[in-house]
Amino acid sequence: MKRFDLRHLKDAFYDRMGEIMDREIEPGEVAIFLFEIGDFSAVQRSADLIKDQGHELLNSLKFNEADWTVVARRKRA
């Protein structure tokens, strides 16, 4: 399990999240992403990104007033 803080990217974190899932997470491994939500469209877009790449969304929840966490498992090879 690896944790990635993407808050510094503001609302431009989607490409980096996809890149991490494809290149830095092993098949079957779990990743935790922390990002700033701004408006709530980022939540749905992040869930869609995980699903569209074929990975498994394990959890998605509000971390605090400004941040959100997504927990995902990379698809097995």
Secondary structure, 3 states (H helix, E strand, C coil): CEEEECHHHCCCCHHHHHHHHHHCCCCCCEEEEEEECCCCHHHHHHHHHHHHCCCEEEEEEECCCCEEEEEEECCCC
